[in-house]
Amino acid sequence: MPRRRPSRVRAELRDRSPFLRDRPGPAFASSALVAALSVLDRERFRPGAGVRALRRWAEISREPRPYCCPCCDEGHREVIEVALHALPARTARELRALVEPLDAAFAARTSPDPFAPPDDPWWLRRHAD
């Protein structure tokens, strides 16, 4: 029986494992950032929370339909904010570089909410245009 290539074995494992399917690939983030996020997830959140939060924030910031309300966010941006402050400096810089364009896209699609509490984070003080 011929030997299977390692890349094929990894692809088959990735297809079967929900945890590996949720992990960002090399085009998405460095392995150092993925490892730091997984450690942070184990310590403060649940496994995969950081990656899910980043993916959902990307969807929210790029969706063509208006952002409905902060309650639909389910705290994804808060998880990212905690990660930005809790990760080591190098990986936090990389995460910030991934998040800044998403934040800019979100800010461009929304406008300030004059009735929002001033002590809320900036993303909760915005509403759909």
C-alpha positions as CSV (number, residue, x, y, z in Angstrom):
1,M,0.0,0.0,0.0
2,P,1.5,3.4,-1.0
3,R,2.3,6.0,1.6
4,R,0.0,9.0,1.9
5,R,1.6,12.4,1.7
6,P,1.7,14.3,5.0
7,S,-0.2,17.2,3.5
8,R,-3.0,14.9,2.5
9,V,-3.1,13.4,6.1
10,R,-3.3,16.9,7.6
11,A,-6.1,17.9,5.2
12,E,-8.1,14.8,6.2
13,L,-7.6,15.6,9.9
14,R,-8.6,19.2,9.4
15,D,-11.8,18.1,7.6
16,R,-12.7,15.8,10.5
17,S,-11.7,17.9,13.5
18,P,-14.0,20.9,14.3
19,F,-11.2,22.5,16.3
20,L,-8.7,22.4,13.5
21,R,-11.3,23.7,11.1
22,D,-11.8,26.8,13.3
23,R,-8.1,27.6,13.4
24,P,-6.8,30.3,11.1
25,G,-4.4,29.2,8.5
26,P,-1.0,30.6,7.6
27,A,-2.5,33.2,5.3
28,F,-4.7,34.4,8.2
29,A,-2.2,34.7,11.1
30,S,1.2,33.5,12.2
31,S,1.6,30.4,14.2
32,A,2.8,32.5,17.1
33,L,-0.4,34.4,17.1
34,V,-2.5,31.2,16.8
35,A,-0.6,29.6,19.7
36,A,-0.9,32.8,21.9
37,L,-4.6,32.9,21.2
38,S,-5.1,29.3,22.1
39,V,-3.3,29.8,25.4
40,L,-5.4,32.8,26.2
41,D,-8.5,30.9,25.2
42,R,-7.7,28.2,27.7
43,E,-6.9,30.6,30.5
44,R,-9.7,33.2,30.1
45,F,-12.3,32.0,27.6
46,R,-13.3,28.6,26.0
47,P,-11.3,26.9,23.3
48,G,-11.5,28.6,19.9
49,A,-13.2,31.8,21.3
50,G,-10.5,34.2,20.0
51,V,-10.5,32.8,16.5
52,R,-14.4,32.8,16.4
53,A,-14.4,36.4,17.7
54,L,-12.0,37.5,15.1
55,R,-13.9,35.8,12.3
56,R,-17.3,37.1,13.5
57,W,-15.9,40.7,13.8
58,A,-14.6,40.4,10.3
59,E,-18.1,39.4,9.1
60,I,-19.8,42.2,11.1
61,S,-17.4,44.8,9.8
62,R,-17.8,43.7,6.2
63,E,-21.5,42.8,6.0
64,P,-23.4,44.7,3.4
65,R,-26.5,44.9,5.6
66,P,-26.5,47.4,8.4
67,Y,-25.1,46.4,11.8
68,C,-28.3,45.9,13.8
69,C,-27.3,46.3,17.5
70,P,-24.6,45.6,20.0
71,C,-26.5,42.7,21.4
72,C,-26.1,40.9,18.1
73,D,-22.3,41.2,18.5
74,E,-22.4,38.7,21.4
75,G,-19.2,40.2,22.8
76,H,-16.9,39.3,20.0
77,R,-15.2,42.6,19.9
78,E,-14.8,42.5,23.7
79,V,-12.9,39.2,23.4
80,I,-10.6,40.8,20.8
81,E,-10.0,43.8,23.1
82,V,-9.1,41.5,26.0
83,A,-6.7,39.6,23.7
84,L,-5.1,42.9,22.5
85,H,-4.3,43.8,26.1
86,A,-3.4,40.3,27.4
87,L,-1.2,38.9,24.6
88,P,2.5,39.4,24.5
89,A,3.6,42.6,22.7
90,R,4.7,40.9,19.4
91,T,1.5,38.9,18.9
92,A,-0.7,41.8,20.1
93,R,0.9,43.9,17.4
94,E,0.1,41.3,14.8
95,L,-3.5,41.0,16.0
96,R,-3.9,44.8,16.1
97,A,-2.7,44.8,12.4
98,L,-5.5,42.3,11.6
99,V,-8.2,44.2,13.6
100,E,-7.5,47.8,12.6
101,P,-8.8,47.4,9.0
102,L,-11.9,45.7,10.4
103,D,-12.4,48.5,12.9
104,A,-12.0,51.1,10.1
105,A,-14.6,49.3,7.9
106,F,-17.0,49.1,10.8
107,A,-16.5,52.8,11.7
108,A,-17.0,53.7,8.0
109,R,-20.4,51.9,7.9
110,T,-21.7,53.2,11.2
111,S,-22.1,56.6,12.8
112,P,-21.8,57.8,16.4
113,D,-24.8,57.2,18.6
114,P,-25.5,60.4,20.6
115,F,-27.6,58.5,23.1
116,A,-25.1,55.7,23.9
117,P,-23.5,55.8,27.4
118,P,-20.2,57.6,27.2
119,D,-18.3,54.9,29.2
120,D,-19.2,52.2,26.7
121,P,-16.5,51.0,24.3
122,W,-16.3,52.8,21.0
123,W,-17.9,50.0,19.0
124,L,-21.0,50.0,21.3
125,R,-21.4,53.7,20.8
126,R,-22.1,53.4,17.1
127,H,-25.2,52.5,15.2
128,A,-26.0,51.7,11.6
129,D,-26.4,54.5,9.1
